[in-house]
Amino acid sequence: MTTTQLTEESDPFCLPSLDAAALLFDAPWHRYAVIGDSLSAGTGDPSPGYTEMGWSDRFAGILRRVRPDLEYLNTAEIGATTAQTLEKQIDGMLEFDPDLLHLPCGANDLVRRTPDFDKIEQSLRRMYDLASETGAQLTTFTLGRAYVVPVFPDWSERVARVNDITRTLAAEYEAVVVDMWDHPINSREDLLSEDRIHFSTSGQAVMTTEMVKGLAHVLSRTGA
């Protein structure tokens, strides 16, 4: 049996860049910022047939098709926890004054012997409080099921719990959630990078499409 190798053009979960831009043709955002960790940055190994670019840079490129004057700031750092993001990245974000802002989802806070979920929620809530002061449209995403750290036998439960925190805060602050937990791409054998943590660029491309769809829904709802 021959398995067809997907490419960015044939992937059913990817929108062509022109189609993606068309969904955002009336987007009001001119200042786009991303803070957080390597997942926010879009870290991942190359996938054959897909552009070698992380989701956040991809999304900025799509938005620039409709907003050529877009200012884009990405201060995400590999390994950053929510507390470190608050300490090192919030001031720069506030100074940038975004009108579209992506927030992290606490992935690195889980890589502890015993995660303190109350502290994770407090840190994320503080981040949302500060972010909301900008008046920006907020976005975030949940962690996918394919993201696994085998040394922790309760890893799935950890991810499910932090995802619940993310969904709750996003609902309170009207943030767009790209929910990757149940997305069909979790079953793809080539989804993860060699580190078995980050999505390869095929996954990054899909996440970009999901971000576009989520924000297009906001535009259709608000009539922006």
N, C-alpha and C positions, 0 to 999 in steps of 0.2 A: 504493500500500500504506500503510495507516494503522498507525503505531506507538503502542501503548498506553503512556501515561505512568504509570510506577509511582508509588505513594505508600507511605507507611510501612505502611499497612494491607494493601496488595496485594503488597508486596515479599516474594518467597518466602524471602529470606534474613533477614527481620526477625521476631522474636517479639513479639507483643503484650506490653505491660508486665506484665499480670497473669499471663500464661503464663510469662514470664521469672522473675517473682517466685516462682511455684509451683516452678520448678526449684531455687530457692535457699531453700525454705521452712525447712530445718533448718540454714541457714548459721550458723556459730558466730562470725562476725567482727563486732566492734563498733567497731574503729578502723581506718579505711581511709585510706591515704596514697598519693599519686601524686607522683613526682619526675621530673625530666628536662627535656625540651624542648617545643616546640610540638606535637609528635605526642603526647606524654604528656598535654598540656593539652587536646587535642581541638580544636585550631584548624581552622577550615574555613568556607567560604562556605555560605549557605543553599541548600537544595534545595527546589523547590516540592513540597508534599505531605509534607514531613518536618519534625518539630519542630526548631527552631533551637537545638540543644544539642550539645556535644561528647560523645564516647563516655564520658569519665571522669565527667562530671556526670550523664549518663544512667544509668550503672551505679550511682552512689551513690544516685540516686533509686529504682532498682529494689531495691537492698539495703535501703533505708530502709522499704520496704513490709513486710519481714520482720523488720527490726531498727530500729524507730522511734528507738531511742536511739543510732543510729550517729553516731560522730564522724568527720568527713571533712576531710582536709588535702590540698590540692593546691598545691605550690610550683613547679610546672613553669614554665619561662621560655622564651620564644621565643628561638631561636638558641643555647641552652645546649649546650655540648659535654659529653662525659662528664667531663672534667677539671673543668669549671666546675660541673657538678652535684655532684661530690665536694666541691669547695671551698665552695660556697654553700648547698647544700640538705641535705647529709647530717646535719649537726648538728641542724637543726630536725626532721628525720625521726626521728632517734634519740630526741630529747626527746619527740616525740609518742608514741613507743612503739606502732607499729601492729601489728595482728595480720593485716592484709592489705595488701600493698605492691606497687605497680606500679613497675617500673624501665624506664629508657629503653633504646634499642637502637643508639645511636651514629650516628644519621642525620647530625648536623651535623659529626661528625668526618670525614665523607666529602667535604665541600665544601672540599677543599684541593687544591693543585696535585699533591701526592703524599701521600696518606694514609699514616700510620704505623700499620699494622694491629697490630704488636706492642704499641705504646703503647695503642691502642684496647682491645685485649684485657686489658692490664694494668689500665687504668683501670676497665673493666667488672668485672673479677675483684675488684678492691678494693671496688667498690660492692657486689657480691654478698656478699663476705666480711662487710662491715659490716651489710648488710641481714639476713643470716642470723643475726646476733647477737640480733636482735629476736625470733626465733622465728616471724616472720610467714610466712604463705603468700605466696610471691612470684609475680608475673605479669609478663609482658612480651609484645612482639610483634615479628614480623619485618616488614621493609619490603616493600611490594607492588611488583609489576612495573610498575604504572602510574606510580609515582614516578620521574620522569626529569629529569635535568639535562643538556640537550643540549650544553652547553659542554664536558662531559667525555665523549669518545667511548667510554671504558671504563666508563661509569656502571653498566651492568648487572653487570659483573664486580665492581665495588666493592660494590654492594648484595649480590650473592650471597656475597661473602666476609664482610661484616659479619654477614649473616644466619647464616652457618655458625658464627661466633663466638657469636652469641646463642643458637643452638640448643644448642651444646656446653655453655655455661655454665648454661643453663636445665636441661639434663639433670643436670648435676652437683649443682645446688642445688634440684632438684625444683620448679622454677618452671613455672607454666602458660604455655605459648606460644600466643598467638593468631597462627597462621602465615598471613600475608596474601599471601605471595609467589605462591602458585598459586591463590588464591581466585578464583572465577569473576567477581566484580565488577570485577576488573582490566580487563575488556574493555568495561565500560560507558563510553560516550562522555561522560557527564555526571558521572563519578565525582570528578574532580579540581576543586579550586577554581580561581579565575582565575590564581593564581600557578603552577599546574601542579605543585604539590608536595603540598599538603595535601588530604586527602579532604574533599569537601563533606559536608553533614550527612546525605546518603543513605548515604555510606560510613561515617560515624560511627555511624549507627544499626546498620549491619551489624556493625561491630566490637564494639559493645555486646553484640549477640546472641552473637557468637562468644566473648566473654569470659564471658558467663553460661554457655554450654554447656561451656566448658573448666573452669570452677569447679564446675559441677554434676557433671562427671565425677569431679573430685577428691572431692566429697562422697559420691558413690556408691561410690567405691573405698575410702574410709576409714570409711564408716559414721558420719560426723559427724552 
